[in-house]
Amino acid sequence: MTTIHDDPEEFAEDQLAGWLALYADRVRGVHGGVVALPTEGAEPQVAVVVGGGSGHYPAFCGVVGPGFATGAVVGNIFTSPSTAQVYSVAKAADQGKGVVLSFGNYAGDTMNFGLAAERLNAEGIDTRIVVVTDDIASAEEASKRRGIAGDFSVFKAMGAAAAAGADLDEVERIGTASNRATRTIGVAFSGCTMPGATEPLFTVPEGHLGLGLGIHGEPGIEDVPLLRATELASLLVERLLADRPDAAGTRVAPILNGLGDTKYEELFLLWGRVLPLLQDAGIEVVEPEVGELVTSLDMGGCSLTLQWLDDELETLWRADAYTPAYRKVAAPVAALVPADAVDAAEDEATVVPDASGASRQAAQTARAAIEAIDALLREHEEELGRIDAVAGDGDHGRGMVKGIGAARKAVDRAGQEAGVAFVLGRAGDAWAEFAGGTSGVLWGAALEAFGRSLRDDRSAYEASDVVEAAQAFADSIVHLGGASRGDKTLLDALLPFVDELRSGVEAGTPLTEAWQAAAQVAVTEAAATADLKPKVGRARPLAEKSLGTPDAGATSMGMILTRVGEVLATRAADKEGTHA
């Protein structure tokens, strides 16, 4: 909902006034819109003037600046600017080299920009028109299609060409070619709300998305059941690839565009699904853009644009630009060391220390345990999150899964020659880095401490060595977390486990049996935390609320220790079977 305003009828004018105050060092306001401030000493160039209604920021005024548009005409919300506004901005933007007017294919824009062009031409200002028609959902016939996020691609090509010194004929030709090469399809999850309105311009049925939306509050052409990210990516990519231009090559400049209410994180996630689909289709992706580039007030939704590149369009797409809402500067990026070179250097710098045969064998047990814990936590992620949500933030299950997942990948990369200390150290580093939060730090440090205690140079490992490693594991958590037994944390399961493990081993019980008995104590003590009130951490402010619910950290600790005991038993049985 568009909430911040005084008079809803003055919203477009008021927001533009604020924007002009913010960017007064780069643009100046004229009747009907904005014009870029001239660059000192620069040669005159063709003026690329873009525009349409307000509500689409950063289109249109946000792309005015060097390497992009020379001026932008700003109409009312979702409304074509008037002929007088277009004329005014174009007249102010003209540098004596002619003007190209460009806009999306809507009846009001076509009429008003066209009338303004006639007036400008009558006054001797050579003015051309390039209409953007990228929306494949709006019509079969290309010339009848609407212009949506592909505006950005077409404007960018013409702006770069004008900045490079192209004449009016060339800028017009490039704009037309860019438009022919550009295709977009979008989806809406929710409608947008006009300033002062209490209801959206349209609604999407619950559990659905609108396929083929417009950017002026027009609903989609078809309601489709809501899709997971992978399925949504497939829908967008398949529709665009099916409509690729004649004689299209294999290079594209993609734009994954948010429409105003879709979070950047969602767009990043979706791009992670779109990119492999393009690559699998043999498409070379050139400098993709992901973000809000052509919006529709607070509409929930996104669109995917592909501009099919030849050498000329690729050069223009890569060209530098500097505007209030969009900056592309090639030199700093070109100076960076490529990621694969950095990875190679890091791999070369990582030397796996020598390890005894016993250490490498222990590392295999550690690998099996981490793999088993990974499966366990994924199975119980939702349950752990539910327990944590009673008095916490509900992220324990997700955090543990991220931690163990990262640890497992790190262990897989460690190599078979690595010893147990190195393997557990890498697992701990990865857990702490990728899980985040308090539990991530604690689990990461504890795994490293366990490995350090075992060392990689032992010729054999006794049960007492494992007890001392378990003690080191627990001590690191006590030291870092500052909690004690009885505070309703994972220590309420872990410390009794260590005590019981030590007692069992010192009494002569084989390690596997002692571990399993101690793990059962941990499970029992974890369940008993339901009677405790948290004294530390995020749950402390809601201590009363947590009564009756066990601590999520203690619960997962009991689960994990039990599963490790199962791994030890399985490997012991396998070893006995080998010797039999």
Secondary structure, DSSP 8 states (H G I E B T S, - for coil): -----SSGGGHHHHHHHHHHHHTTTTEEEETTEEEE---TT-----EEEEEEEESSTTTTGGGBSTTSBSEEEEEEETS---HHHHHHHHHHH--SS-EEEEEES-HHHHHHHHHHHHHHHHTT--EEEEEE--BTTS-SSGGG----THHHHHHHHHHHHHHTT--HHHHHHHHHHHHHTEEEEEEEEE----TT-SS-S----TTEEEET--SSS---SEEEE---HHHHHHHHHHHHHHT--TT--SEEEEEEEE-BSS-HHHHHHHHHHHHHHHHHTT-EE-S-EEE-SS--TTBEEEEEEEEE--HHHHHHHHS-EE-SS-EE-HHHHHTS--HHHHHHHHHHH-------HHHHHHHHHHHHHHHHHHHHHHHHHHHHHHHHHTTS-S-HHHHHHHHHHHHHHHHHHS-TT--HHHHHHHHHHHHHHHH-HHHHHHHHHHHHHHHHHH-S--S---HHHHHHHHHHHHHHHHHHH---TTSSSTHHHHHHHHHHHHHHHHTT--HHHHHHHHHHHHHHHHHHGGG----SSTTGGGHHHHTTS--HHHHHHHHHHHHHHHHHHHHHHHHHHHH-
